[in-house]
Amino acid sequence: MTQHTVKAYGDELDQLTAEVARMGGLAEAQVADAIESVARRDVALGRSVVERDARLDSMHREIEKKAIRLIALRQPVASDLRRTLAAMKLAVDLERTGDLGKNIAKRGLILAESEPMQPLTRSIERMGKLVSMRLRDVLDAYAAGELDRAVAVWSTDDEVDEHYNSLFRELLTYMMGDPRTIGACTHLLFMAKNLERIGDHATNIAETIHYEITGEEFLGERPRWNPDDAEASPEPPTTA
């Protein structure tokens, strides 16, 4: 009976982790498809992204319920407790990531009705690919339990900030040069901000993975982009 109970407990933990990984895959697809819908002016794909967001919301609720039930009935401690709490925290970050992807797609639907702005759209696409890569890497790190890979995502947080600041300046230049572009550029600016926030969620996930595996918090502030020191590489975090 004891062996059966232990095995059932382990299975519940594994299932919880697997569901978070599945949710991560859906969130990653949301972001990638949102960017593609903007780059290709694909209305059907953009609408699909908006509609699929409800699935992420549902998964978030289910993961939260299962984690709370596991804590109440199994009373996990040490690494098992960290694993359970990590699942809850990651589900929150992934749900918000999905919301941001949906917002990008919705603005893309509006832009699809206006004249193309190819140079700026390509800039959004480049930033989107960078953010998607970071999200994929950190989710792979979670699935594989690879601490070093999660730390690598954390250490490059400033790359997304650099892209955002560069794109922000580019958009301002367009708006000042031609006031007729203000409406479209405003939508693109919100897209860029949403991507920057997705990058922050990827960093949050990296920090959660670090805590789940080591039981320790990151020390120090996240790497921030410095325009006067663009060539400097951020130092990896240290733990107590």
C-alpha positions in Angstrom: 0.0 0.0 0.0 2.8 2.4 0.9 4.6 1.7 -2.4 1.3 2.3 -4.3 0.8 5.6 -2.5 4.3 6.8 -3.2 3.9 5.8 -6.9 0.6 7.6 -7.2 2.1 10.7 -5.6 5.0 10.6 -8.0 2.6 10.1 -10.9 0.7 13.2 -9.9 3.8 15.3 -9.8 4.9 14.0 -13.2 1.5 14.7 -14.7 1.5 18.3 -13.3 4.9 18.9 -14.8 3.8 17.4 -18.1 0.7 19.7 -18.2 2.9 22.7 -17.6 5.1 21.6 -20.5 2.1 21.2 -22.8 0.8 24.6 -21.8 4.3 26.0 -22.5 4.1 24.5 -26.0 0.8 26.2 -26.7 2.0 29.6 -25.4 5.1 29.3 -27.5 3.0 28.6 -30.6 0.7 31.5 -29.7 3.6 33.9 -29.8 5.2 32.5 -32.9 1.9 32.5 -34.8 1.0 36.0 -33.7 4.3 37.3 -35.1 3.8 35.3 -38.3 0.3 36.7 -38.7 1.6 40.2 -38.5 4.6 39.6 -40.8 2.4 37.9 -43.5 -0.7 40.0 -42.9 -2.5 36.7 -42.4 -6.0 37.5 -41.1 -7.1 33.9 -40.7 -4.0 33.0 -38.6 -4.4 36.2 -36.5 -8.0 35.3 -35.7 -6.9 31.7 -34.8 -4.4 33.1 -32.3 -7.1 35.2 -30.6 -9.5 32.2 -30.4 -7.0 29.8 -29.1 -6.2 32.0 -26.1 -9.2 30.5 -24.2 -7.4 27.1 -24.2 -4.5 28.6 -22.3 -6.8 30.2 -19.8 -8.5 26.8 -19.2 -5.1 25.0 -18.8 -4.0 27.7 -16.3 -7.1 27.0 -14.2 -6.7 23.3 -14.3 -3.0 23.4 -13.4 -3.8 25.6 -10.4 -6.5 23.4 -9.2 -4.4 20.2 -9.5 -1.4 21.9 -7.7 -3.7 23.1 -4.8 -5.2 19.6 -4.5 -1.8 18.0 -4.5 -0.6 20.4 -1.7 -3.7 19.8 0.3 -3.8 16.0 0.1 -0.1 15.1 -0.3 1.5 17.9 1.8 4.7 17.9 -0.3 7.9 19.2 1.2 11.4 20.2 0.0 12.0 19.6 -3.7 8.5 18.2 -4.2 6.9 21.4 -2.8 9.2 23.6 -4.9 8.2 21.5 -8.0 4.5 22.0 -7.2 4.8 25.7 -6.6 6.9 26.2 -9.7 4.1 24.6 -11.8 1.7 27.2 -10.4 4.0 30.1 -11.0 4.9 29.0 -14.5 1.2 28.6 -15.4 0.7 32.2 -14.5 3.6 33.4 -16.7 2.4 31.2 -19.6 -1.2 32.4 -19.3 0.0 36.0 -19.4 2.3 35.2 -22.3 -0.7 33.9 -24.2 -2.6 37.1 -23.5 0.2 39.1 -24.9 0.4 37.0 -28.0 -3.4 37.5 -28.4 -2.9 41.2 -28.1 -0.3 41.2 -30.8 -2.5 39.3 -33.1 -5.5 41.6 -32.5 -3.4 44.6 -33.4 -2.1 42.8 -36.5 -5.7 42.3 -37.6 -6.1 46.1 -37.5 -2.9 46.7 -39.4 -3.9 44.2 -42.1 -6.6 46.7 -43.1 -4.1 49.5 -43.8 -1.2 50.1 -46.1 1.8 47.8 -45.5 4.8 49.2 -43.6 7.4 46.6 -44.5 10.5 48.0 -42.9 8.8 48.4 -39.5 7.0 45.0 -39.8 10.3 43.3 -40.4 11.7 45.0 -37.3 8.8 43.6 -35.3 9.4 40.2 -36.8 13.1 40.2 -35.9 12.3 41.1 -32.3 9.5 38.5 -32.3 11.9 35.8 -33.4 14.4 36.7 -30.6 11.6 36.6 -28.0 10.3 33.3 -29.4 13.7 31.8 -29.2 14.2 32.8 -25.6 10.8 31.4 -24.7 11.5 28.1 -26.4 14.9 27.8 -24.8 13.6 28.4 -21.3 10.7 26.0 -21.8 13.1 23.4 -23.0 15.2 24.0 -19.9 12.1 23.4 -17.8 11.2 20.2 -19.6 14.8 18.8 -19.3 15.6 20.2 -15.9 18.6 22.0 -17.3 19.7 24.7 -14.9 22.5 26.1 -17.1 20.1 26.6 -20.0 17.7 28.5 -17.8 20.5 30.7 -16.5 21.6 31.5 -20.1 18.1 32.9 -20.8 18.2 34.9 -17.6 21.7 36.3 -18.5 20.5 37.6 -21.9 17.5 39.5 -20.7 19.0 42.8 -21.9 19.0 41.7 -25.5 15.2 42.1 -25.7 15.5 45.5 -24.1 18.0 46.5 -26.6 15.7 45.5 -29.5 12.8 47.3 -27.9 14.7 50.5 -27.4 16.0 50.4 -31.0 12.5 49.8 -32.4 11.0 52.5 -30.2 13.4 55.1 -31.7 12.7 53.8 -35.2 9.0 54.2 -34.7 9.3 57.7 -33.3 11.4 58.7 -36.4 8.7 57.4 -38.7 5.9 59.2 -36.8 7.8 62.5 -36.8 8.7 62.2 -40.4 5.1 61.4 -41.6 2.2 62.1 -39.2 0.0 59.9 -41.4 1.9 56.9 -39.9 1.1 57.7 -36.3 -1.9 55.3 -36.1 -0.1 52.3 -37.5 3.1 53.1 -35.6 1.2 53.2 -32.4 -0.1 49.7 -32.9 3.5 48.5 -33.7 4.8 50.2 -30.6 2.3 48.3 -28.5 3.3 45.1 -30.2 7.0 45.8 -29.4 6.0 46.5 -25.8 4.1 43.2 -25.6 7.1 41.4 -27.0 9.3 43.0 -24.4 6.9 41.8 -21.7 6.9 38.3 -23.1 10.7 38.4 -22.7 10.3 39.4 -19.1 8.0 36.4 -18.6 10.7 34.1 -20.1 13.1 35.6 -17.5 10.5 35.0 -14.8 10.3 31.4 -15.9 14.1 31.1 -15.8 14.1 32.4 -12.2 11.4 29.9 -11.2 13.4 27.0 -12.7 16.5 28.1 -10.8 14.5 28.1 -7.5 12.8 24.8 -8.3 16.2 23.0 -8.9 18.4 24.7 -6.3 16.0 25.9 -3.7 17.7 29.3 -3.9 16.7 32.7 -5.3 18.7 34.6 -7.8 21.0 37.2 -6.3 21.4 40.6 -7.9 19.4 42.5 -10.5 18.5 41.3 -13.9 20.9 42.3 -16.7 19.8 45.6 -18.2 20.8 47.0 -21.6 23.2 50.0 -21.3 23.5 52.0 -24.5 27.0 53.2 -23.4 28.2 49.7 -22.9 26.5 47.7 -25.6 29.5 45.3 -26.0 29.6 44.3 -22.3 28.3 40.8 -21.5 26.1 40.4 -18.4 27.6 38.3 -15.6 25.7 35.2 -14.8 23.8 35.2 -11.4 25.3 33.8 -8.3 23.6 32.0 -5.5 24.2 32.0 -1.8 
